Amino acid sequence: MKRQMLLIIGAALALGGTQAKADDIAVGEAIYAESCVSCHGRAGRGMASFPSITGRDADYIAKRLEQYRAGERVGPNTPLMAPHAADLSDDDIANLAAYISETFQ
C-alpha cells in the first residue's frame, strides 16, 4: 500500500500543470484510504466518537490538520488525531483537504 501511494504521489509530481487538481485529489484519496477511512468512514460521515467531515471546505480541513500537526489541542479527539497529522507535509494536507472537500459534500 505504501509503494502504491508513493507511485501516486510521484505521478502527481511528474505530471504537474493542468493535471494538478485531479492529481492532488488522487493523492489525497490515497492518503485518506491509508490513514483516515478507519475512523471517518468511506463516506466521511464518522462513526462512534469520530466526527463527520462531510460538508467541510478545504480551508477548514487544512486548518484543523495543521493545528493537529502543530500539537495544538483542538478537541477531545486531539490525542487520536495528532499522531496521524504529525508526519503530514503541507502538500499532504492540501491534497487531503482537496479530496475531502470535493468528495464528501
The first five atom37 places (N, CA, C, CB, O) and aatype in JSON, in Angstrom:
{
  "aatype": [12, 11, 1, 5, 12, 10, 10, 9, 9, 7, 0, 0, 10, 0, 10, 7, 7, 16, 5, 0, 11, 0, 3, 3, 9, 0, 19, 7, 6, 0, 9, 18, 0, 6, 15, 4, 19, 15, 4, 8, 7, 1, 0, 7, 1, 7, 12, 0, 15, 13, 14, 15, 9, 16, 7, 1, 3, 0, 3, 18, 9, 0, 11, 1, 10, 6, 5, 18, 1, 0, 7, 6, 1, 19, 7, 14, 2, 16, 14, 10, 12, 0, 14, 8, 0, 0, 3, 10, 15, 3, 3, 3, 9, 0, 2, 10, 0, 0, 18, 9, 15, 6, 16, 13, 5],
  "atom_mask": [
    [1, 1, 1, 1, 1],
    [1, 1, 1, 1, 1],
    [1, 1, 1, 1, 1],
    [1, 1, 1, 1, 1],
    [1, 1, 1, 1, 1],
    [1, 1, 1, 1, 1],
    [1, 1, 1, 1, 1],
    [1, 1, 1, 1, 1],
    [1, 1, 1, 1, 1],
    [1, 1, 1, 0, 1],
    [1, 1, 1, 1, 1],
    [1, 1, 1, 1, 1],
    [1, 1, 1, 1, 1],
    [1, 1, 1, 1, 1],
    [1, 1, 1, 1, 1],
    [1, 1, 1, 0, 1],
    [1, 1, 1, 0, 1],
    [1, 1, 1, 1, 1],
    [1, 1, 1, 1, 1],
    [1, 1, 1, 1, 1],
    [1, 1, 1, 1, 1],
    [1, 1, 1, 1, 1],
    [1, 1, 1, 1, 1],
    [1, 1, 1, 1, 1],
    [1, 1, 1, 1, 1],
    [1, 1, 1, 1, 1],
    [1, 1, 1, 1, 1],
    [1, 1, 1, 0, 1],
    [1, 1, 1, 1, 1],
    [1, 1, 1, 1, 1],
    [1, 1, 1, 1, 1],
    [1, 1, 1, 1, 1],
    [1, 1, 1, 1, 1],
    [1, 1, 1, 1, 1],
    [1, 1, 1, 1, 1],
    [1, 1, 1, 1, 1],
    [1, 1, 1, 1, 1],
    [1, 1, 1, 1, 1],
    [1, 1, 1, 1, 1],
    [1, 1, 1, 1, 1],
    [1, 1, 1, 0, 1],
    [1, 1, 1, 1, 1],
    [1, 1, 1, 1, 1],
    [1, 1, 1, 0, 1],
    [1, 1, 1, 1, 1],
    [1, 1, 1, 0, 1],
    [1, 1, 1, 1, 1],
    [1, 1, 1, 1, 1],
    [1, 1, 1, 1, 1],
    [1, 1, 1, 1, 1],
    [1, 1, 1, 1, 1],
    [1, 1, 1, 1, 1],
    [1, 1, 1, 1, 1],
    [1, 1, 1, 1, 1],
    [1, 1, 1, 0, 1],
    [1, 1, 1, 1, 1],
    [1, 1, 1, 1, 1],
    [1, 1, 1, 1, 1],
    [1, 1, 1, 1, 1],
    [1, 1, 1, 1, 1],
    [1, 1, 1, 1, 1],
    [1, 1, 1, 1, 1],
    [1, 1, 1, 1, 1],
    [1, 1, 1, 1, 1],
    [1, 1, 1, 1, 1],
    [1, 1, 1, 1, 1],
    [1, 1, 1, 1, 1],
    [1, 1, 1, 1, 1],
    [1, 1, 1, 1, 1],
    [1, 1, 1, 1, 1],
    [1, 1, 1, 0, 1],
    [1, 1, 1, 1, 1],
    [1, 1, 1, 1, 1],
    [1, 1, 1, 1, 1],
    [1, 1, 1, 0, 1],
    [1, 1, 1, 1, 1],
    [1, 1, 1, 1, 1],
    [1, 1, 1, 1, 1],
    [1, 1, 1, 1, 1],
    [1, 1, 1, 1, 1],
    [1, 1, 1, 1, 1],
    [1, 1, 1, 1, 1],
    [1, 1, 1, 1, 1],
    [1, 1, 1, 1, 1],
    [1, 1, 1, 1, 1],
    [1, 1, 1, 1, 1],
    [1, 1, 1, 1, 1],
    [1, 1, 1, 1, 1],
    [1, 1, 1, 1, 1],
    [1, 1, 1, 1, 1],
    [1, 1, 1, 1, 1],
    [1, 1, 1, 1, 1],
    [1, 1, 1, 1, 1],
    [1, 1, 1, 1, 1],
    [1, 1, 1, 1, 1],
    [1, 1, 1, 1, 1],
    [1, 1, 1, 1, 1],
    [1, 1, 1, 1, 1],
    [1, 1, 1, 1, 1],
    [1, 1, 1, 1, 1],
    [1, 1, 1, 1, 1],
    [1, 1, 1, 1, 1],
    [1, 1, 1, 1, 1],
    [1, 1, 1, 1, 1],
    [1, 1, 1, 1, 1]
  ],
  "atom_positions": [
    [[0.82, -1.19, 0.0], [0.0, 0.0, 0.0], [0.86, 1.25, 0.0], [-0.93, 0.0, 1.2], [0.55, 2.21, -0.71]],
    [[1.94, 1.27, 0.78], [2.81, 2.44, 0.81], [3.48, 2.66, -0.53], [3.87, 2.29, 1.91], [3.64, 3.8, -0.97]],
    [[3.87, 1.57, -1.19], [4.51, 1.69, -2.5], [3.52, 2.29, -3.5], [5.01, 0.32, -3.0], [3.9, 3.13, -4.32]],
    [[2.27, 1.86, -3.43], [1.25, 2.39, -4.33], [1.06, 3.88, -4.09], [-0.08, 1.64, -4.15], [0.93, 4.65, -5.04]],
    [[1.04, 4.29, -2.82], [0.87, 5.69, -2.52], [2.06, 6.5, -3.04], [0.69, 5.89, -1.0], [1.87, 7.59, -3.57]],
    [[3.28, 5.97, -2.88], [4.45, 6.66, -3.39], [4.4, 6.8, -4.9], [5.72, 5.92, -2.97], [4.81, 7.82, -5.45]],
    [[3.91, 5.78, -5.59], [3.77, 5.86, -7.04], [2.75, 6.92, -7.44], [3.36, 4.5, -7.62], [2.97, 7.66, -8.4]],
    [[1.66, 7.0, -6.71], [0.64, 8.01, -7.0], [1.2, 9.4, -6.77], [-0.61, 7.79, -6.12], [1.0, 10.3, -7.6]],
    [[1.9, 9.59, -5.67], [2.5, 10.89, -5.37], [3.53, 11.25, -6.44], [3.15, 10.89, -3.97], [3.56, 12.39, -6.91]],
    [[4.36, 10.29, -6.81], [5.36, 10.53, -7.84], [4.72, 10.92, -9.17], [0.0, 0.0, 0.0], [5.19, 11.84, -9.84]],
    [[3.67, 10.22, -9.54], [2.97, 10.55, -10.79], [2.37, 11.94, -10.72], [1.88, 9.51, -11.08], [2.42, 12.69, -11.7]],
    [[1.81, 12.29, -9.58], [1.22, 13.62, -9.42], [2.27, 14.7, -9.56], [0.52, 13.74, -8.07], [2.03, 15.73, -10.2]],
    [[3.42, 14.49, -8.98], [4.5, 15.47, -9.07], [5.04, 15.56, -10.5], [5.64, 15.11, -8.11], [5.36, 16.65, -10.97]],
    [[5.14, 14.44, -11.17], [5.68, 14.43, -12.53], [4.75, 15.09, -13.53], [5.96, 13.01, -12.96], [5.22, 15.75, -14.45]],
    [[3.46, 14.94, -13.37], [2.51, 15.49, -14.32], [2.38, 17.0, -14.2], [1.16, 14.85, -14.14], [2.46, 17.72, -15.19]],
    [[2.18, 17.48, -12.98], [2.09, 18.92, -12.74], [1.09, 19.6, -13.66], [0.0, 0.0, 0.0], [0.17, 18.95, -14.17]],
    [[1.26, 20.9, -13.89], [0.47, 21.68, -14.85], [-1.02, 21.55, -14.7], [0.0, 0.0, 0.0], [-1.55, 21.67, -13.6]],
    [[-1.71, 21.3, -15.82], [-3.16, 21.29, -15.84], [-3.76, 20.09, -15.12], [-3.65, 21.31, -17.25], [-4.94, 20.1, -14.78]],
    [[-2.97, 19.06, -14.88], [-3.47, 17.89, -14.19], [-3.37, 18.02, -12.68], [-2.71, 16.67, -14.64], [-3.78, 17.11, -11.96]],
    [[-2.85, 19.12, -12.19], [-2.55, 19.25, -10.76], [-3.76, 19.0, -9.87], [-2.0, 20.63, -10.48], [-3.66, 18.25, -8.91]],
    [[-4.91, 19.62, -10.17], [-6.06, 19.47, -9.29], [-6.51, 18.02, -9.21], [-7.2, 20.36, -9.76], [-6.75, 17.5, -8.12]],
    [[-6.65, 17.35, -10.35], [-7.07, 15.95, -10.35], [-6.05, 15.09, -9.62], [-7.25, 15.44, -11.79], [-6.43, 14.18, -8.88]],
    [[-4.77, 15.36, -9.82], [-3.74, 14.58, -9.17], [-3.73, 14.85, -7.67], [-2.37, 14.89, -9.78], [-3.52, 13.93, -6.88]],
    [[-3.94, 16.09, -7.26], [-3.99, 16.4, -5.84], [-5.09, 15.59, -5.17], [-4.21, 17.91, -5.62], [-4.89, 15.03, -4.09]],
    [[-6.23, 15.52, -5.8], [-7.34, 14.77, -5.24], [-7.02, 13.28, -5.2], [-8.63, 15.02, -6.05], [-7.36, 12.6, -4.24]],
    [[-6.37, 12.76, -6.23], [-5.99, 11.34, -6.25], [-5.0, 11.03, -5.14], [-5.39, 10.96, -7.61], [-5.1, 9.99, -4.49]],
    [[-4.05, 11.91, -4.93], [-3.08, 11.71, -3.85], [-3.79, 11.8, -2.5], [-1.93, 12.76, -3.94], [-3.53, 11.0, -1.61]],
    [[-4.67, 12.78, -2.35], [-5.45, 12.9, -1.12], [-6.29, 11.67, -0.85], [0.0, 0.0, 0.0], [-6.43, 11.25, 0.3]],
    [[-6.85, 11.11, -1.9], [-7.65, 9.89, -1.76], [-6.79, 8.74, -1.24], [-8.28, 9.5, -3.1], [-7.23, 7.97, -0.39]],
    [[-5.57, 8.62, -1.75], [-4.68, 7.54, -1.3], [-4.31, 7.72, 0.17], [-3.4, 7.51, -2.17], [-4.27, 6.75, 0.93]],
    [[-4.04, 8.95, 0.57], [-3.71, 9.2, 1.98], [-4.92, 8.92, 2.86], [-3.23, 10.66, 2.17], [-4.8, 8.32, 3.92]],
    [[-6.1, 9.37, 2.41], [-7.33, 9.13, 3.17], [-7.56, 7.63, 3.35], [-8.54, 9.77, 2.46], [-7.89, 7.18, 4.45]],
    [[-7.39, 6.87, 2.29], [-7.62, 5.42, 2.36], [-6.67, 4.75, 3.33], [-7.46, 4.79, 0.97], [-7.03, 3.77, 3.99]],
    [[-5.46, 5.26, 3.43], [-4.47, 4.65, 4.31], [-4.62, 5.09, 5.77], [-3.08, 4.97, 3.82], [-4.4, 4.3, 6.68]],
    [[-4.98, 6.35, 5.99], [-4.91, 6.89, 7.34], [-6.23, 7.33, 7.97], [-4.0, 8.02, 7.35], [-6.34, 7.37, 9.19]],
    [[-7.21, 7.65, 7.16], [-8.41, 8.31, 7.7], [-9.68, 7.46, 7.69], [-8.66, 9.55, 6.92], [-10.54, 7.62, 8.56]],
    [[-9.78, 6.56, 6.72], [-11.03, 5.85, 6.5], [-11.46, 5.0, 7.7], [-10.89, 4.97, 5.29], [-12.65, 4.82, 7.92]],
    [[-10.51, 4.5, 8.46], [-10.88, 3.61, 9.57], [-11.67, 4.33, 10.66], [-9.64, 3.0, 10.17], [-12.43, 3.69, 11.38]],
    [[-11.51, 5.62, 10.78], [-12.26, 6.37, 11.8], [-13.38, 7.23, 11.2], [-11.32, 7.26, 12.59], [-14.48, 7.29, 11.75]],
    [[-13.1, 7.88, 10.08], [-14.09, 8.78, 9.48], [-15.0, 8.07, 8.49], [-13.41, 9.92, 8.8], [-15.99, 8.64, 8.05]],
    [[-14.67, 6.85, 8.12], [-15.52, 6.05, 7.24], [-15.33, 6.35, 5.77], [0.0, 0.0, 0.0], [-14.76, 7.37, 5.39]],
    [[-15.84, 5.43, 4.95], [-15.7, 5.56, 3.49], [-16.44, 6.77, 2.94], [-16.21, 4.31, 2.81], [-16.05, 7.32, 1.91]],
    [[-17.49, 7.2, 3.61], [-18.28, 8.34, 3.14], [-17.99, 9.6, 3.95], [-19.76, 8.02, 3.22], [-18.64, 10.62, 3.75]],
    [[-17.02, 9.54, 4.86], [-16.65, 10.71, 5.65], [-17.66, 11.1, 6.71], [0.0, 0.0, 0.0], [-17.61, 12.21, 7.24]],
    [[-18.57, 10.21, 7.01], [-19.63, 10.52, 7.97], [-19.25, 10.27, 9.42], [-20.85, 9.71, 7.64], [-20.03, 10.56, 10.33]],
    [[-18.06, 9.73, 9.64], [-17.63, 9.45, 11.01], [-18.35, 8.25, 11.56], [0.0, 0.0, 0.0], [-19.23, 7.67, 10.92]],
    [[-17.98, 7.88, 12.78], [-18.63, 6.78, 13.48], [-18.24, 6.86, 14.95], [-18.25, 5.39, 12.86], [-17.15, 7.31, 15.28]],
    [[-19.12, 6.42, 15.8], [-18.88, 6.47, 17.25], [-18.46, 7.89, 17.63], [-17.8, 5.44, 17.68], [-19.18, 8.84, 17.35]],
    [[-17.3, 8.03, 18.26], [-16.86, 9.36, 18.7], [-16.08, 10.13, 17.63], [-16.0, 9.23, 19.94], [-15.61, 11.23, 17.88]],
    [[-15.95, 9.55, 16.44], [-15.21, 10.2, 15.37], [-16.17, 11.04, 14.54], [-14.48, 9.15, 14.48], [-17.17, 10.53, 14.04]],
    [[-15.88, 12.33, 14.39], [-16.84, 13.23, 13.76], [-16.95, 13.06, 12.24], [-16.47, 14.65, 14.06], [-16.04, 12.56, 11.58]],
    [[-18.09, 13.49, 11.74], [-18.31, 13.56, 10.3], [-17.46, 14.69, 9.75], [-19.82, 13.77, 9.97], [-17.3, 15.73, 10.39]],
    [[-16.92, 14.49, 8.56], [-16.18, 15.55, 7.89], [-16.88, 15.94, 6.59], [-14.72, 15.11, 7.61], [-16.32, 16.67, 5.77]],
    [[-18.11, 15.46, 6.4], [-18.87, 15.82, 5.2], [-19.26, 17.28, 5.29], [-20.12, 14.92, 5.05], [-19.56, 17.81, 6.37]],
    [[-19.26, 17.93, 4.14], [-19.68, 19.32, 4.08], [-18.63, 20.32, 4.54], [0.0, 0.0, 0.0], [-18.9, 21.52, 4.56]],
    [[-17.46, 19.87, 4.9], [-16.39, 20.77, 5.34], [-15.59, 21.25, 4.13], [-15.45, 20.06, 6.37], [-15.27, 20.47, 3.24]],
    [[-15.28, 22.55, 4.11], [-14.5, 23.05, 2.99], [-13.01, 22.78, 3.2], [-14.74, 24.54, 2.78], [-12.57, 22.44, 4.3]],
    [[-12.25, 22.95, 2.13], [-10.82, 22.63, 2.16], [-10.06, 23.46, 3.19], [-10.22, 22.85, 0.78], [-9.16, 22.96, 3.85]],
    [[-10.42, 24.73, 3.33], [-9.73, 25.58, 4.3], [-9.92, 25.07, 5.72], [-10.24, 27.03, 4.19], [-8.98, 25.06, 6.51]],
    [[-11.14, 24.66, 6.04], [-11.42, 24.13, 7.38], [-10.59, 22.87, 7.65], [-12.92, 23.81, 7.53], [-9.94, 22.75, 8.69]],
    [[-10.6, 21.94, 6.7], [-9.86, 20.69, 6.86], [-8.37, 20.97, 7.0], [-10.11, 19.74, 5.66], [-7.71, 20.43, 7.89]],
    [[-7.83, 21.82, 6.14], [-6.4, 22.13, 6.18], [-6.03, 22.77, 7.51], [-6.02, 23.06, 5.01], [-5.01, 22.41, 8.11]],
    [[-6.82, 23.71, 7.98], [-6.51, 24.39, 9.25], [-6.5, 23.4, 10.41], [-7.54, 25.51, 9.53], [-5.59, 23.44, 11.24]],
    [[-7.48, 22.53, 10.46], [-7.53, 21.55, 11.54], [-6.32, 20.61, 11.49], [-8.83, 20.73, 11.47], [-5.7, 20.34, 12.52]],
    [[-5.99, 20.12, 10.32], [-4.83, 19.23, 10.2], [-3.54, 19.94, 10.59], [-4.72, 18.69, 8.77], [-2.67, 19.34, 11.21]],
    [[-3.42, 21.2, 10.22], [-2.24, 21.98, 10.61], [-2.18, 22.15, 12.13], [-2.24, 23.35, 9.92], [-1.11, 22.08, 12.72]],
    [[-3.33, 22.37, 12.75], [-3.37, 22.5, 14.21], [-2.96, 21.19, 14.89], [-4.78, 22.92, 14.68], [-2.17, 21.2, 15.83]],
    [[-3.51, 20.09, 14.41], [-3.13, 18.79, 14.97], [-1.63, 18.54, 14.79], [-3.94, 17.66, 14.31], [-0.96, 18.09, 15.71]],
    [[-1.12, 18.84, 13.6], [0.3, 18.63, 13.31], [1.17, 19.48, 14.24], [0.6, 18.97, 11.84], [2.24, 19.04, 14.66]],
    [[0.72, 20.67, 14.55], [1.48, 21.58, 15.42], [1.38, 21.2, 16.89], [1.01, 23.01, 15.22], [2.05, 21.78, 17.74]],
    [[0.53, 20.23, 17.2], [0.36, 19.8, 18.58], [-0.63, 20.63, 19.37], [0.0, 0.0, 0.0], [-0.69, 20.52, 20.59]],
    [[-1.42, 21.45, 18.68], [-2.44, 22.25, 19.36], [-3.62, 21.37, 19.75], [-2.91, 23.43, 18.46], [-3.98, 20.44, 19.04]],
    [[-4.21, 21.68, 20.88], [-5.4, 20.96, 21.31], [-6.6, 21.54, 20.59], [-5.58, 21.03, 22.86], [-6.91, 22.73, 20.74]],
    [[-7.28, 20.72, 19.82], [-8.43, 21.15, 19.03], [-9.73, 20.69, 19.67], [-8.32, 20.63, 17.6], [-10.74, 21.4, 19.6]],
    [[-9.73, 19.54, 20.27], [-10.93, 18.99, 20.88], [-10.6, 17.68, 21.54], [0.0, 0.0, 0.0], [-9.43, 17.33, 21.69]],
    [[-11.63, 16.94, 21.94], [-11.39, 15.71, 22.69], [-10.67, 14.61, 21.9], [-12.69, 15.17, 23.18], [-10.08, 13.71, 22.5]],
    [[-10.7, 14.67, 20.59], [-10.03, 13.66, 19.78], [-8.61, 14.05, 19.39], [-10.83, 13.38, 18.54], [-7.97, 13.35, 18.6]],
    [[-8.11, 15.15, 19.93], [-6.75, 15.58, 19.6], [-5.71, 14.49, 19.84], [-6.39, 16.81, 20.41], [-4.85, 14.29, 18.98]],
    [[-5.75, 13.76, 20.96], [-4.74, 12.71, 21.16], [-4.8, 11.61, 20.09], [-4.91, 12.1, 22.53], [-3.8, 10.92, 19.86]],
    [[-5.95, 11.43, 19.46], [-6.08, 10.43, 18.4], [-5.63, 10.98, 17.05], [-7.52, 9.94, 18.31], [-5.06, 10.25, 16.24]],
    [[-5.89, 12.25, 16.81], [-5.58, 12.86, 15.52], [-4.12, 13.3, 15.39], [-6.48, 14.03, 15.29], [-3.54, 13.19, 14.32]],
    [[-3.55, 13.8, 16.47], [-2.2, 14.37, 16.4], [-1.16, 13.4, 15.8], [-1.75, 14.79, 17.79], [-0.36, 13.83, 14.97]],
    [[-1.15, 12.14, 16.2], [-0.15, 11.24, 15.6], [-0.35, 11.04, 14.09], [-0.19, 9.88, 16.3], [0.62, 10.85, 13.36]],
    [[-1.59, 11.08, 13.63], [-1.86, 10.92, 12.2], [-1.41, 12.15, 11.41], [-3.35, 10.66, 11.96], [-0.94, 12.03, 10.28]],
    [[-1.55, 13.32, 12.01], [-1.19, 14.56, 11.33], [0.29, 14.91, 11.47], [-2.02, 15.69, 11.87], [0.81, 15.7, 10.68]],
    [[0.96, 14.34, 12.43], [2.35, 14.73, 12.75], [3.29, 14.64, 11.56], [2.87, 13.87, 13.85], [4.17, 15.5, 11.42]],
    [[3.15, 13.65, 10.72], [4.08, 13.45, 9.62], [3.56, 13.96, 8.28], [4.4, 12.0, 9.5], [4.2, 13.74, 7.24]],
    [[2.42, 14.63, 8.29], [1.87, 15.15, 7.04], [2.65, 16.39, 6.6], [0.37, 15.48, 7.19], [2.93, 17.28, 7.41]],
    [[2.99, 16.44, 5.33], [3.63, 17.64, 4.77], [2.54, 18.65, 4.43], [4.5, 17.29, 3.5], [1.35, 18.34, 4.48]],
    [[2.95, 19.86, 4.09], [1.98, 20.86, 3.63], [1.23, 20.37, 2.4], [2.68, 22.19, 3.33], [0.02, 20.57, 2.28]],
    [[1.94, 19.71, 1.5], [1.3, 19.17, 0.29], [0.31, 18.06, 0.65], [2.36, 18.63, -0.69], [-0.77, 17.98, 0.06]],
    [[0.67, 17.19, 1.6], [-0.24, 16.13, 2.03], [-1.54, 16.74, 2.56], [0.42, 15.24, 3.12], [-2.63, 16.29, 2.23]],
    [[-1.39, 17.77, 3.38], [-2.57, 18.43, 3.96], [-3.43, 19.05, 2.86], [-2.14, 19.51, 4.98], [-4.65, 18.91, 2.88]],
    [[-2.8, 19.73, 1.92], [-3.55, 20.33, 0.8], [-4.26, 19.26, -0.02], [-2.61, 21.15, -0.1], [-5.4, 19.45, -0.42]],
    [[-3.59, 18.14, -0.27], [-4.19, 17.07, -1.04], [-5.36, 16.43, -0.3], [-3.15, 16.01, -1.36], [-6.4, 16.17, -0.9]],
    [[-5.19, 16.19, 0.98], [-6.29, 15.64, 1.78], [-7.47, 16.6, 1.82], [-5.82, 15.33, 3.2], [-8.62, 16.19, 1.65]],
    [[-7.19, 17.87, 2.05], [-8.25, 18.88, 2.11], [-9.0, 18.94, 0.79], [-7.67, 20.27, 2.46], [-10.23, 19.04, 0.78]],
    [[-8.28, 18.89, -0.33], [-8.93, 18.92, -1.64], [-9.81, 17.68, -1.82], [-7.88, 18.99, -2.78], [-10.96, 17.79, -2.25]],
    [[-9.28, 16.52, -1.49], [-10.05, 15.28, -1.65], [-11.31, 15.3, -0.77], [-9.18, 14.05, -1.29], [-12.4, 15.02, -1.26]],
    [[-11.16, 15.63, 0.49], [-12.29, 15.6, 1.42], [-13.36, 16.61, 1.01], [-11.82, 15.9, 2.85], [-14.55, 16.28, 0.98]],
    [[-12.95, 17.84, 0.68], [-13.94, 18.86, 0.35], [-14.66, 18.56, -0.98], [-13.27, 20.23, 0.27], [-15.83, 18.9, -1.13]],
    [[-13.96, 17.94, -1.91], [-14.57, 17.6, -3.21], [-15.43, 16.34, -3.14], [-13.49, 17.43, -4.26], [-16.43, 16.23, -3.86]],
    [[-15.05, 15.41, -2.31], [-15.7, 14.1, -2.3], [-16.87, 14.02, -1.32], [-14.71, 13.04, -1.96], [-17.89, 13.42, -1.63]],
    [[-16.71, 14.62, -0.16], [-17.72, 14.49, 0.9], [-18.52, 15.79, 1.05], [-17.06, 14.12, 2.23], [-18.44, 16.46, 2.08]],
    [[-19.27, 16.12, 0.03], [-20.03, 17.38, 0.06], [-21.31, 17.22, 0.76], [-20.29, 17.87, -1.32], [-22.07, 18.18, 0.87]]
  ]
}
